[in-house]
């Protein structure tokens, strides 16, 4: 399965359970760890867990080669590692505190500046 298809599968699984503020980030030029990061907010720990479980379930049903999850116990931030796509599902307060989108933006700007120099 191509990374774009896996990204779309994850986004659809999040939308299916009404995930909030879904953001996808193409990080291929920034890291070799993964191709895409998907970040989503859940309204409660129960929804965060359900969202992450739905992503993992849909990926397994599509025979994705690699599906691992972390953080289900507390369910404030659950990471679903699909290999080429990493999905972060968080409570709003956790997402605001860690601000992953802002964390990756300076790296992108630095790499863009080096490329343009």
C-alpha positions, -999 to 999 in steps of 0.1 A, spaced: 0 0 0 14 34 -10 20 59 18 -6 83 3 -32 55 4 -23 47 40 -25 84 49 -60 87 33 -71 55 51 -60 70 84 -78 103 78 -110 85 67 -109 63 98 -106 95 120 -133 113 101 -156 82 105 -156 87 143 -158 125 141 -121 133 150 -115 171 153 -90 193 135 -73 166 114 -40 178 100 -17 159 76 19 168 73 42 155 45 75 151 63 94 131 36 118 160 31 124 164 68 129 129 81 135 93 70 114 79 99 80 83 81 64 99 51 33 115 67 22 125 101 -15 128 108 -26 147 139 -61 146 153 -79 158 184 -105 138 204 -131 152 227 -124 127 256 -99 99 265 -126 75 254 -129 91 220 -91 94 216 -88 56 222 -117 48 199 -102 70 171 -68 53 174 -84 19 176 -104 26 144 -72 37 125 -55 5 136 -85 -17 127 -89 -2 92 -52 -5 86 -52 -42 96 -83 -48 75 -64 -33 45 -34 -56 53 -10 -27 62 23 -43 69 30 -26 102 6 -15 128 17 -6 164 1 16 190 14 34 221 -3 53 248 -37 35 250 -35 32 288 -39 69 295 -54 78 262 -44 114 264 -21 109 234 -22 77 214 3 71 186 -6 47 158 25 37 138 17 25 104 53 27 91 50 52 63 23 71 83 24 80 120 -10 91 135 -11 111 167 -45 113 184 -47 136 214 -69 154 238 -71 192 230 -50 202 260 -23 176 252 -22 187 216 -19 224 226 9 216 251 31 196 227 22 216 196 36 190 171 27 212 141 48 240 154 76 216 164 80 205 128 75 239 111 109 253 122 127 222 109 110 226 76 120 263 75 156 255 83 158 229 55 141 252 30 167 279 38 196 255 33 181 244 0 177 280 -12 212 291 -2 
